[in-house]
Amino acid sequence: MIDAGMIRSAHEAGLGYEDYLQTDPGKADAWREVRQQLELNQAQLDLLGGFTRTIKAICISGIWCGDCSSQGPMIQAIADATDCIDLAWLDRDEYPELASRVMINKGMRVPVLILAAEDHELVSVFGDRTLNRYRAMAESRLGPACPVPGASIPRDQLHANMQDFLDEFERVHLLLRLSTRLRMIHGD
């Protein structure tokens, strides 16, 4: 697994969203097109506005990946809505040691979120697709297992997938908020 030191180093090495997209400008448009379709509703914004604990988040991704181009903008939209999510982006192929420690089903899949406490203690590893994404794939059973960037995604599926990510961020925030260790540190 990964320890706090590895998470801290990886988080510090990570890029902001726009800098990450600039690592392959030819593929960045697909990400930006999805981002333009996403909007958090008021209940989602209120939920994120109530966050009080910092979540150190690392998204291990591939700008070339279709699932990343559809899910990455969702993750960024959620992080943009609160100061409590400190999100860094890493390319899986640039950080194989870290990616190999968060393999899913013996595969170095993307996107994978590493979610940690403010002191970089591991809380959750979440990826490579959300439950709603897997449901849609299972229903259709058509096309490639990993769509190409820019592939059309039904609007309701976009919002359901984003809600899956939001649910995981909420779960992690509540875990941190209820943590005896952190409550002692913060005196709450």
RAVENFEN-V37774 format. One record per pair of residues at least 4 apart in sequence whose ideal C-beta (glycine too) atoms are under 8 Angstrom apart, sorted by the first residue. I is the first residue (numbers start at 1). J is the second residue. Records with the same first field share a line. If there is no record, write none. Layout:
BEGIN
I = J + J
END
This chain:
BEGIN
1 = 101 + 122
2 = 6 + 7 + 98 + 101 + 102 + 114 + 122
3 = 7 + 122
4 = 8 + 116 + 119 + 120 + 121 + 122
5 = 9 + 120
6 = 10 + 98 + 101
7 = 11 + 56 + 58 + 114 + 116 + 120 + 121 + 122
8 = 12 + 120
9 = 13
10 = 14 + 58 + 88 + 90 + 95 + 98 + 114
11 = 56 + 58 + 86 + 88 + 116 + 120
12 = 88
13 = 88 + 90 + 95
14 = 58 + 87 + 88 + 89 + 90
15 = 19 + 20 + 23 + 88 + 89 + 90
16 = 20 + 88 + 89
17 = 21 + 76 + 87 + 89
18 = 22
19 = 23 + 89
20 = 61 + 63 + 89 + 91
21 = 25 + 28 + 31 + 32 + 63
22 = 28
23 = 63 + 91
24 = 28 + 63 + 64
27 = 31 + 63 + 64 + 69 + 149
28 = 32 + 63
29 = 33 + 150
30 = 34 + 69 + 149 + 150
31 = 35 + 63 + 68 + 69 + 72 + 73 + 149
32 = 36 + 73
33 = 37 + 150
34 = 38 + 69 + 70 + 72 + 73 + 74 + 153 + 158
35 = 73 + 76 + 77
37 = 155 + 158
38 = 73 + 74 + 77 + 158 + 159 + 162
39 = 77
40 = 44 + 45 + 48 + 77 + 78 + 81 + 162 + 166
41 = 45
42 = 46
43 = 47
44 = 48 + 81 + 163 + 166
45 = 49 + 81
46 = 50
47 = 51 + 166 + 170
48 = 78 + 81 + 82 + 84 + 85 + 166 + 169
49 = 81 + 82
51 = 55 + 82 + 84 + 85 + 173
52 = 84 + 177
53 = 84 + 117 + 118 + 173 + 176 + 177 + 182
54 = 84 + 85 + 86 + 117 + 118
55 = 84 + 85 + 86 + 115 + 116 + 117 + 118 + 123 + 169 + 172 + 173 + 176
56 = 86 + 115 + 116 + 117 + 118 + 120
57 = 75 + 79 + 85 + 86 + 87 + 88 + 113 + 114 + 115 + 116 + 169
58 = 87 + 88 + 89 + 90 + 113 + 114 + 116
59 = 72 + 75 + 87 + 88 + 89 + 90 + 111 + 112 + 113 + 114
60 = 90 + 91 + 92 + 95 + 98 + 99 + 102 + 110 + 111 + 112 + 113 + 114 + 127
61 = 65 + 68 + 72 + 89 + 90 + 91 + 92 + 110 + 111 + 112
62 = 68 + 91 + 92 + 93 + 110 + 111
63 = 68 + 69 + 91
64 = 68 + 149
65 = 69 + 110 + 111 + 146 + 149
66 = 70 + 144 + 146 + 147 + 148 + 149 + 150 + 151
67 = 71 + 110 + 111 + 128 + 129 + 133 + 146 + 147
68 = 72 + 110 + 111 + 149
69 = 73 + 149 + 150
70 = 74 + 147 + 151 + 153 + 158 + 161
71 = 75 + 111 + 129 + 130 + 133 + 161 + 165
72 = 76 + 89 + 111
73 = 77
74 = 78 + 158 + 161 + 162 + 165
75 = 79 + 87 + 111 + 113 + 165
76 = 80 + 87
77 = 81 + 162
78 = 82 + 85 + 162 + 165 + 166 + 169
79 = 85 + 86 + 87
84 = 173
85 = 169
90 = 94 + 95 + 98
91 = 95
92 = 96 + 99 + 108 + 110 + 112
93 = 99
95 = 99
96 = 100 + 108
97 = 101
98 = 102
99 = 103 + 108 + 112
100 = 108
102 = 112 + 114 + 125 + 127
103 = 107 + 108 + 109
104 = 109 + 112 + 127 + 128
105 = 109
109 = 127 + 128
110 = 127 + 128
111 = 127 + 128
112 = 125 + 126 + 127 + 128
113 = 124 + 125 + 126 + 127 + 165 + 168
114 = 122 + 124 + 125
115 = 122 + 123 + 124 + 125 + 126 + 168 + 169 + 172
116 = 120 + 121 + 122 + 123
117 = 121 + 123 + 176 + 179 + 182
118 = 176 + 182
123 = 172 + 175 + 176
124 = 168 + 171 + 172 + 175
126 = 165 + 168
129 = 133 + 134 + 137
130 = 134 + 160 + 161 + 164 + 165
131 = 135 + 164
132 = 136 + 157 + 160 + 161 + 163 + 164
133 = 137 + 157 + 161 + 164
134 = 138
135 = 139
136 = 140 + 154 + 157
137 = 141 + 145
143 = 147 + 151
144 = 148
147 = 151
153 = 157 + 158
154 = 158
155 = 159
156 = 160
157 = 161
158 = 162
159 = 163
160 = 164
161 = 165
162 = 166
163 = 167
164 = 168
165 = 169
166 = 170
167 = 171
168 = 172
169 = 173
170 = 174
171 = 175
172 = 176
173 = 177
174 = 178
175 = 179
176 = 182
177 = 182
178 = 183
179 = 183
180 = 184
181 = 185
182 = 186
183 = 187 + 188
END
